[in-house]
């Protein structure tokens, strides 16, 4: 068992080294593209921050607190995309027949999909922005950083990565039925992710329900931020929501994995 585990880790590291070499073959181009992603995402944040200098707050959330909220989204996505790019782009692999090659290899299918690619430009751009926002805001919003809050932050960040990974895995599984699932991904991930940039308490009840129970981005950043900040609008939700992000992440990923296993039975090659 240990030998098999060590072999799997070794293979994952070999995959990772190969992917990094391919992405950074042209170092200047890689740096520029990563910086472009950083600037693209940061420009929207800058506009929101400057706007808030006039309005002072959004439903009690001050500019620095919103930056902290943003940091969780960007940092979790930066980590996510290192491991789940293969799932993000999985419909492309199904459509062009790339998944057929994976089926012929003597390794776990999901392991191969996850290990086969990593969008390092997005990881550096989003992750770098998340770290920058965290450094700009964390010391200015009254959080007492100690062993408890640090461990909670790490656990919540891990849970946030698993929640988004579960969404990618579920959407990837739909590719076995639909072949192309980009439009569904656009609606259920990217559009809903835009709402997560703000406190969910500012939205109508329907959006809040979707953000908590359907596409649970609220557990990626809003409820973890509430644990650390204890804003007044948290009174509208069960207090336990502040503590369960890691559990939600693990549970959703388990359900998504079961859906993946079930959906594999319906795969039919496109013949490309």
C-alpha positions in Angstrom: 0.0 0.0 0.0 2.8 2.4 0.9 4.7 1.5 -2.2 1.6 2.2 -4.4 1.0 5.5 -2.6 4.7 6.6 -3.0 4.5 5.6 -6.7 1.4 7.7 -7.2 3.0 10.7 -5.5 6.1 10.2 -7.6 4.1 10.1 -10.8 2.1 13.2 -9.8 5.4 15.1 -9.3 6.7 13.9 -12.6 3.5 15.1 -14.3 3.9 18.5 -12.5 7.5 19.0 -13.5 6.6 18.3 -17.1 3.7 20.7 -17.1 5.7 23.4 -15.4 8.4 23.1 -18.1 5.9 23.3 -20.9 4.1 26.3 -19.5 7.3 28.2 -18.7 9.3 27.2 -21.8 9.3 30.8 -22.8 9.9 32.6 -19.5 9.3 36.2 -20.6 6.0 35.3 -22.3 5.0 33.3 -19.2 5.7 36.2 -16.9 3.8 38.7 -19.1 0.8 36.4 -19.4 0.7 35.8 -15.7 1.0 39.5 -15.0 -1.8 40.1 -17.6 -4.1 37.8 -15.6 -3.2 39.7 -12.4 -3.9 43.1 -13.9 -7.2 41.9 -15.6 -8.6 40.7 -12.3 -7.1 43.5 -10.2 -8.7 46.3 -12.4 -12.2 45.3 -11.4 -11.2 45.3 -7.7 -9.6 48.7 -8.0 -12.7 50.2 -9.5 -14.9 48.8 -6.7 -12.4 50.0 -4.0 -12.3 53.5 -5.4 -16.1 53.6 -5.6 -16.3 52.6 -2.0 -14.2 55.6 -1.0 -17.3 57.6 -1.7 -20.0 55.2 -0.3 -17.8 54.1 2.6 -19.4 50.7 3.0 -21.7 48.0 1.5 -24.2 46.9 4.0 -21.7 47.5 6.8 -18.7 46.0 5.0 -15.9 48.5 4.8 -13.4 48.6 1.8 -10.7 46.8 3.6 -13.1 44.1 4.7 -14.3 43.7 1.1 -10.7 43.3 0.0 -10.3 40.5 2.5 -13.5 38.9 1.1 -12.0 39.1 -2.4 -8.7 37.6 -1.3 -10.4 34.4 -0.3 -12.0 34.0 -3.7 -8.8 34.7 -5.7 -6.4 32.8 -3.5 -8.7 29.7 -3.4 -9.0 29.8 -7.2 -5.3 30.2 -7.6 -4.8 27.0 -5.6 -7.7 25.2 -7.2 -6.5 25.7 -10.8 -3.1 24.1 -10.1 -4.9 20.8 -9.4 -8.2 21.0 -11.3 -7.4 22.6 -14.7 -7.9 19.1 -16.3 -11.5 19.2 -14.9 -12.1 22.8 -15.9 -11.2 22.0 -19.5 -12.5 18.4 -19.5 -15.3 18.9 -22.1 -12.5 19.8 -24.6 -10.7 16.5 -23.8 -14.0 14.6 -24.4 -14.8 16.5 -27.6 -11.4 16.1 -29.3 -11.0 12.4 -28.2 -8.2 13.1 -25.7 -10.1 11.1 -23.0 -9.8 8.0 -25.1 -6.0 8.0 -24.7 -6.5 8.3 -20.9 -8.7 5.3 -20.9 -5.9 3.2 -22.4 -3.4 4.0 -19.6 -3.1 1.7 -16.5 -3.8 4.5 -14.0 -6.9 5.9 -12.3 -8.9 8.0 -14.7 -9.5 10.9 -12.3 -5.9 10.9 -11.2 -4.8 11.2 -14.8 -7.3 14.0 -15.6 -6.3 16.0 -12.5 -2.5 15.4 -13.1 -2.6 16.1 -16.8 -2.6 19.9 -16.8 -2.3 23.0 -14.5 -3.1 26.5 -15.7 0.0 28.1 -14.1 -0.7 31.5 -15.7 -4.2 31.7 -13.9 -2.7 30.2 -10.8 0.0 32.9 -10.5 -2.3 35.7 -11.6 -5.3 34.8 -9.3 -3.2 33.5 -6.5 -0.8 36.5 -6.6 -3.8 38.8 -6.5 -5.3 36.9 -3.6 -2.0 37.1 -1.6 -1.7 40.8 -2.4 -5.3 41.5 -1.3 -4.7 39.5 1.9 -1.5 41.4 2.8 -3.2 44.7 2.1 -6.3 44.0 4.2 -5.5 41.3 6.9 -3.7 43.7 9.3 -6.3 46.5 8.9 -9.6 44.8 9.7 -9.1 43.9 13.4 -8.5 40.2 13.1 -6.5 38.8 16.0 -4.2 36.4 14.3 -3.3 33.4 16.6 -3.0 29.7 16.2 -6.8 29.2 16.2 -7.5 31.8 13.5 -4.5 30.7 11.4 -5.6 27.0 11.5 -9.2 28.0 10.7 -8.0 30.2 7.8 -6.0 27.2 6.3 -8.9 24.8 6.9 -11.4 27.3 5.3 -9.2 27.9 2.3 -8.9 24.1 1.8 -12.6 23.7 2.1 -13.1 26.5 -0.5 -10.8 24.8 -2.9 -12.7 21.5 -2.5 -16.1 23.2 -3.0 -15.0 24.7 -6.3 -13.2 21.4 -7.2 -16.5 19.6 -6.6 -18.3 22.0 -9.0 -15.6 21.4 -11.6 -15.8 17.6 -11.1 -19.7 17.7 -11.4 -19.6 19.8 -14.5 -16.9 17.6 -16.0 -19.1 14.6 -15.4 -21.9 16.3 -17.4 -19.6 16.1 -20.4 -20.2 12.4 -20.6 -23.8 13.2 -21.4 -23.6 16.5 -23.2 -20.1 16.4 -24.8 -19.9 20.2 -24.7 -20.8 21.8 -21.3 -19.2 25.2 -21.6 -22.5 27.1 -21.4 -23.5 25.3 -18.3 -20.1 26.1 -16.7 -20.5 29.7 -17.7 -23.9 29.9 -15.9 -23.3 27.8 -12.9 -19.7 28.6 -12.1 -18.4 31.9 -13.6 -21.6 33.9 -13.3 -22.3 32.7 -9.8 -18.7 33.4 -8.8 -19.2 37.1 -9.6 -21.8 37.3 -6.9 -19.3 35.8 -4.4 -17.2 38.9 -4.8 -19.7 40.7 -2.5 -21.4 40.0 0.8 -24.3 37.7 0.0 -26.5 39.7 2.4 -26.9 42.5 -0.2 -28.6 40.2 -2.7 -32.3 39.2 -2.9 -33.3 36.0 -1.0 -33.2 33.9 -4.2 -29.6 34.7 -4.9 -28.7 34.1 -1.3 -30.4 30.7 -1.4 -28.5 29.8 -4.6 -25.2 30.9 -3.1 -25.7 28.8 0.0 -27.6 25.7 -1.1 -27.1 25.3 -4.9 -23.7 26.7 -5.9 -22.3 27.2 -2.4 -19.8 30.0 -3.0 -20.9 31.6 0.3 -18.9 28.9 2.1 -15.8 29.8 0.0 -15.4 33.3 1.3 -18.5 34.9 3.0 -18.9 32.6 5.9 -15.2 32.1 6.6 -14.8 35.9 6.6 -17.7 36.1 9.0 -15.9 33.8 11.4 -13.0 36.2 11.5 -14.9 39.5 11.3 -18.3 38.8 12.9 -20.2 41.3 10.9 -23.8 42.2 11.9 -25.4 40.7 8.8 -24.3 37.2 9.9 -27.4 37.3 12.2 -29.5 36.5 9.2 -28.0 33.0 8.9 -27.4 30.0 11.2 -24.2 30.6 13.2 -23.0 27.1 12.4 -22.4 28.1 8.8 -19.2 29.9 9.9 -17.6 26.7 11.0 -18.5 24.1 8.4 -16.7 25.1 5.2 -14.2 22.2 5.4 -17.1 19.8 6.0 -19.1 21.2 3.1 -16.1 21.0 0.8 -15.3 17.4 1.7 -19.0 16.3 1.5 -19.6 18.0 -1.9 -16.4 16.6 -3.4 -17.5 13.1 -2.2 -20.9 13.5 -3.9 -19.3 14.9 -7.1 -16.9 11.9 -7.1 -19.9 9.5 -6.9 -21.5 11.4 -9.8 -18.3 11.1 -11.8 -18.1 7.3 -11.2 -21.7 6.9 -12.2 -21.4 9.1 -15.3 -18.4 7.2 -16.6 -20.7 4.4 -17.5 -22.4 6.7 -20.0 -19.2 7.7 -21.9 -19.2 7.3 -25.6 -16.2 8.3 -27.7 -16.8 11.1 -30.2 -14.6 9.3 -32.7 -12.3 12.3 -33.2 
